Amino acid sequence: MNPPTPASGERRLKVAFVIHDFDQNFGQGRYGLELARHLASRCEFVVYSNTFKTPDFPGVRWVHVPAWRWNVVTTVLSFLPMAERLIRRDRPDVIHAQGLTSWSADVITAHICNAARSRTNAMHQRRARWFIRLVTPLERLFYRQRRASHMIAISNATAHEIQSEYGWKKPHTVLHHGTNCTQFRPPADPAEATALRRDFKLPDGRWIWLFMGEAVKGLKHVIAKLPHFPNAHLLAITRSELGRYQAQARQLGVAQRITFWGYTTHPEFAFRASDVFVYPSDYDPFGMVASEAMASGLPVILGKDIGAAELVRDGVNGLLCDPHSAGSIRAKLEWLAANEGQARQLGAAGRETIVETSWEHNAEEVFRIYQRVLRERSGKPA
């Protein structure tokens, strides 16, 4: 249910929503877009960002924040002072920061904890390690800023990481991401799935595995399992550099059984073209691709420690694996291959789970947090 609009003559709450990129093609951007979609009728929703690449909504205003986009570190360091200057000028009622974006935040949505991320496989890259060394001290100071009074964490794991790594001791709320279950749905019939497989140039009669996301989140583990399943074909959708993964595929003799596909603006089509979603990531604060796969009715194999895994009961509405154990991932794939009917039931149960979550609920809870912050600032009980 959408939040009610304010009564005639009632002043609308003015919210400064601060984010580097308001772009529906990225996780944080989709989060912002959905909040804007559901809250714009209830408050004056002002987006402070460097880019704004989403449809305009009535009631949403964009303030451009200049930033030096040479790399991630220069983006953060240049964005912060410019955002503060512009926000102070506009005097919003509530400042809602998306991670490290504002030193005067009332509410912070914690999308990631880089101190925790530093200990994962994704940090084996030199550039990533350099980024962590520079950003983590800033992030620690950010979560200790005096004004911020409430944290929204996108998973229980992320909430725990921010508390243990950065010493957050103030109130927090865990809100798992919602999912657009109209956009992400199972194929209407076998003909739709067949047509989509042809669009992706996938072979007929094969067991189609799907990996989607940053390649460091488990693509090498998925490729390594292909030799054990001769009837499987992998569709890998990622914007990551692929040289090392293509070399791995050639070395294993499975290059012809992988379709490497770049970024797509319609990920829902890839889900409908596939038989199973394999995402053995060792770290992801949530992982929207996982919940979108579940909404699409696919049986999923997820790394057991990612945020979206908190929505999964192993063997009931999805499968959880240990990304550090090759045997664990292979065992889950073998189970799906041997239990086709139960695999379909797993996918159906996964969709039922995701349908119960919604962006409407998420937005309503966020608005209640805004109201709580204002009451506490005025000295009234929460």
C-alpha positions in Angstrom: 0.0 0.0 0.0 1.4 3.4 -0.9 1.8 6.0 1.9 -1.1 8.5 2.0 -0.5 12.0 0.7 -0.4 14.9 3.1 -3.6 16.7 4.0 -4.4 19.9 2.1 -2.3 22.8 3.5 0.0 20.5 5.5 3.7 21.3 4.9 5.5 18.4 3.3 8.6 16.9 4.8 11.7 17.9 2.9 14.1 15.1 2.5 17.7 15.4 1.1 18.5 12.0 -0.4 22.3 12.0 -0.9 23.9 9.5 -3.3 26.8 9.5 -5.7 24.8 8.2 -8.7 21.0 8.1 -8.9 21.1 5.4 -11.6 18.7 2.5 -11.9 21.4 0.3 -13.4 23.2 0.0 -10.1 22.1 -1.4 -6.8 22.2 1.8 -4.7 20.6 3.7 -7.6 17.7 1.2 -7.8 17.2 1.5 -4.0 17.0 5.3 -4.4 14.7 5.1 -7.4 12.2 2.8 -5.6 12.2 5.1 -2.5 11.6 8.1 -4.7 8.8 6.3 -6.5 7.0 5.5 -3.3 7.7 8.5 -1.2 7.5 11.4 -3.7 3.7 11.7 -3.1 4.3 12.1 0.7 7.3 14.3 1.0 9.5 16.7 -1.0 12.1 14.3 -2.2 15.3 16.0 -3.3 18.1 13.9 -4.8 21.7 15.2 -4.3 23.9 13.3 -6.7 26.6 13.6 -9.3 24.5 11.8 -12.0 20.8 11.4 -12.4 20.0 8.6 -14.9 16.5 7.5 -14.1 13.0 8.5 -15.2 11.7 11.7 -13.6 9.0 11.4 -11.0 6.5 14.1 -9.9 7.7 15.6 -6.6 11.3 14.6 -7.1 13.9 17.3 -7.6 17.5 16.8 -8.6 20.4 18.9 -7.3 23.6 18.3 -9.2 26.7 17.7 -7.0 30.0 18.3 -8.9 32.6 15.6 -8.3 36.0 14.8 -9.7 35.4 11.3 -11.2 39.0 10.2 -11.9 38.6 7.2 -9.6 36.5 6.1 -6.6 38.6 7.9 -4.0 38.6 11.2 -5.8 34.9 10.9 -6.3 34.3 10.4 -2.6 36.7 13.2 -1.5 35.4 15.8 -4.0 31.7 14.9 -3.6 31.6 15.3 0.2 32.4 19.0 0.6 30.2 20.0 -2.4 27.3 18.0 -1.1 27.6 19.7 2.3 27.6 23.1 0.8 24.5 22.5 -1.4 22.5 20.8 1.4 23.2 23.6 3.9 21.9 26.1 1.4 18.6 24.2 1.0 18.0 23.4 4.7 16.1 20.1 4.4 14.2 18.5 7.4 16.0 15.2 7.1 19.3 14.3 5.4 19.4 10.6 4.3 22.9 9.6 3.2 23.7 6.5 1.1 26.9 5.4 2.6 29.8 7.8 2.7 28.1 10.9 1.1 27.3 13.4 3.8 29.0 14.6 7.0 25.7 16.0 8.3 23.4 12.9 7.9 20.4 12.2 10.1 19.8 8.8 8.6 22.4 6.5 7.0 21.7 3.6 4.7 24.6 1.2 5.1 25.0 -0.5 1.7 28.5 -2.0 2.5 31.2 -2.2 5.1 34.5 -1.9 3.4 36.5 -3.0 6.4 34.7 -6.3 6.3 34.9 -6.5 2.5 38.7 -6.2 2.8 39.0 -9.7 4.0 37.1 -11.3 1.1 38.2 -12.8 -2.2 37.1 -9.7 -4.0 40.0 -7.8 -2.4 42.7 -9.9 -4.1 42.9 -7.2 -6.8 45.6 -4.6 -6.2 43.4 -1.6 -7.1 40.7 -2.8 -4.7 43.2 -3.2 -1.8 44.4 0.4 -2.4 40.9 1.7 -2.4 40.1 0.0 0.9 43.2 1.4 2.6 42.2 4.9 1.8 38.4 4.7 2.2 38.1 2.6 5.4 39.4 5.3 7.8 37.0 7.8 6.3 34.2 5.3 6.6 35.0 4.7 10.2 34.8 8.5 10.9 31.6 8.7 8.9 29.8 6.2 11.1 30.9 8.1 14.2 29.6 11.5 13.1 27.6 13.2 15.9 24.4 14.1 14.1 23.5 10.8 12.6 20.9 9.1 14.8 19.7 6.1 12.8 21.2 3.5 10.5 19.3 1.5 7.9 21.2 -1.7 7.1 20.3 -3.8 4.0 21.0 -7.0 5.9 21.7 -8.3 9.4 25.2 -9.1 8.3 25.9 -5.5 7.3 24.4 -4.1 10.5 26.7 -6.4 12.5 29.7 -5.4 10.4 29.1 -1.7 10.9 28.6 -2.2 14.6 31.7 -4.3 15.1 34.1 -2.6 12.7 33.1 1.0 13.1 31.6 1.1 16.6 28.0 2.1 15.7 26.0 2.1 19.0 22.9 4.1 18.0 19.5 2.6 16.8 19.4 0.7 13.6 16.8 -1.0 11.4 17.4 -3.9 9.0 15.4 -3.5 5.7 16.1 -6.1 3.1 15.7 -4.8 -0.4 12.4 -5.2 -2.1 12.0 -6.6 -5.6 9.8 -5.6 -8.5 7.9 -8.9 -8.9 6.1 -7.7 -12.0 9.3 -7.1 -13.9 11.0 -10.2 -12.4 8.8 -13.1 -13.0 8.9 -16.7 -14.5 8.4 -17.1 -18.2 4.8 -17.1 -19.2 5.2 -20.4 -21.1 8.0 -22.5 -22.6 7.8 -20.6 -25.8 8.9 -17.4 -24.1 11.9 -19.1 -22.5 12.9 -20.7 -25.9 12.6 -17.3 -27.7 14.8 -15.6 -25.0 17.4 -18.4 -25.2 17.7 -17.7 -28.9 18.1 -14.0 -28.2 21.0 -14.8 -26.0 22.4 -17.2 -28.6 22.1 -20.1 -26.2 22.2 -23.7 -27.5 19.0 -25.8 -27.5 18.6 -28.8 -25.1 21.2 -27.7 -22.6 20.9 -27.1 -18.8 21.4 -23.3 -18.7 23.3 -21.9 -15.7 23.2 -18.1 -15.1 25.8 -16.0 -13.3 25.1 -12.3 -13.1 27.1 -9.5 -11.4 30.7 -8.6 -10.7 33.0 -11.4 -11.9 34.9 -11.5 -8.6 31.7 -12.6 -6.9 32.2 -16.2 -7.8 32.4 -16.5 -11.6 35.7 -18.5 -11.5 34.0 -21.1 -9.2 31.1 -21.5 -11.6 33.4 -22.0 -14.6 35.4 -24.5 -12.6 32.3 -26.7 -12.2 31.5 -26.9 -16.0 33.7 -29.9 -16.7 31.7 -32.0 -14.2 28.4 -31.3 -16.0 28.7 -32.1 -19.8 25.1 -31.0 -20.5 25.5 -27.6 -18.8 26.0 -24.2 -20.6 26.8 -21.0 -18.7 25.4 -17.6 -19.5 27.7 -15.1 -17.7 26.4 -11.5 -17.6 28.9 -9.1 -16.3 30.5 -5.7 -17.0 33.8 -7.0 -15.5 37.0 -7.5 -17.5 36.9 -11.1 -18.8 40.4 -12.0 -19.9 41.3 -14.2 -16.9 38.0 -16.0 -17.0 38.2 -16.6 -20.7 41.7 -18.0 -20.2 40.4 -20.3 -17.4 37.6 -21.5 -19.7 40.1 -22.4 -22.5 42.4 -24.1 -20.0 39.5 -26.3 -18.8 38.3 -27.0 -22.3 34.8 -25.4 -21.7 35.1 -22.2 -23.7 32.5 -23.3 -26.2 30.1 -23.9 -23.3 30.1 -20.4 -22.0 28.3 -17.4 -23.4 30.0 -14.3 -22.1 27.5 -11.4 -22.3 28.2 -7.8 -21.3 25.9 -5.6 -19.3 22.2 -5.8 -20.2 19.5 -3.2 -19.4 16.9 -6.0 -19.2 18.3 -8.6 -16.7 14.8 -10.0 -16.3 15.1 -11.6 -19.8 18.3 -13.4 -18.8 16.6 -14.9 -15.7 13.7 -16.2 -17.8 16.1 -17.8 -20.3 17.9 -19.8 -17.6 17.4 -22.9 -15.5 19.4 -22.1 -12.4 21.1 -19.1 -10.9 24.5 -19.8 -9.5 26.0 -17.0 -7.3 28.7 -18.4 -5.0 29.9 -15.1 -3.7 31.9 -14.9 -0.5 30.8 -11.3 0.1 27.8 -9.2 -0.9 26.0 -6.9 1.6 22.7 -8.0 -0.1 22.8 -9.1 -3.7 19.8 -7.8 -5.6 20.5 -10.3 -8.4 19.8 -13.1 -6.0 16.4 -11.8 -5.0 15.6 -11.0 -8.6 16.5 -14.6 -9.6 14.2 -15.9 -6.9 11.4 -13.6 -8.0 11.9 -15.0 -11.5 11.2 -18.5 -10.2 14.7 -19.8 -10.6 16.3 -22.3 -8.1 19.2 -20.4 -6.7 22.6 -21.5 -5.3 23.9 -18.6 -3.2 27.0 -18.1 -1.1 25.9 -18.8 2.5 27.1 -15.4 3.9 25.7 -12.9 1.5 22.9 -10.6 2.6 20.2 -12.2 0.4 21.0 -15.6 1.9 19.2 -14.4 5.0 16.0 -14.9 3.0 16.8 -18.5 2.1 16.1 -21.7 4.0 18.5 -24.2 2.5 16.6 -26.9 0.6 13.3 -25.1 1.1 13.3 -22.0 -1.1 16.9 -22.1 -2.4 20.3 -23.6 -1.8 23.2 -22.3 0.1 26.8 -23.2 -0.5 30.2 -22.5 0.9 32.1 -20.5 -1.7 35.4 -21.7 -0.3 34.5 -25.4 -0.8 34.5 -26.6 -4.4 32.7 -29.7 -3.2 29.9 -27.7 -1.6 29.1 -25.9 -4.9 29.3 -29.1 -6.9 27.1 -31.0 -4.5 24.3 -28.4 -4.8 24.5 -28.5 -8.6 24.4 -32.3 -8.6 21.3 -32.3 -6.4 19.5 -29.9 -8.8 20.5 -32.1 -11.8 19.2 -35.2 -10.1 15.9 -33.7 -8.8 14.3 -31.7 -11.6 10.9 -31.7 -10.1 12.1 -30.6 -6.7 14.2 -27.9 -8.4 11.1 -26.4 -9.8 9.4 -26.5 -6.4 12.5 -24.8 -5.0 12.1 -22.0 -7.5 8.4 -21.6 -6.9 9.0 -21.4 -3.1 11.7 -18.8 -3.7 9.3 -16.6 -5.7 6.7 -16.9 -2.9 9.3 -15.6 -0.4 10.3 -12.6 -2.5 6.7 -11.7 -3.3 6.1 -11.2 0.4 8.8 -8.5 0.4 8.0 -5.2 -1.3 9.4 -1.8 -2.0 6.1 -0.3 -0.6 6.9 -1.8 2.8 10.5 -0.6 2.6 9.5 2.9 1.8 6.9 3.0 4.6 9.4 1.9 7.1 11.9 4.5 5.9 9.3 7.3 6.2 8.6 6.2 9.8 12.3 6.5 10.5 12.2 10.0 9.1 9.4 10.9 11.5 11.2 9.3 14.4 14.3 11.4 13.7 12.2 14.6 13.7 10.4 13.7 16.9 13.7 12.9 18.7 15.2 16.2 17.5 12.3 18.1 18.9 12.6 16.4 22.2 9.4 14.3 21.8 9.4 10.6 22.6 10.0 8.3 19.6 
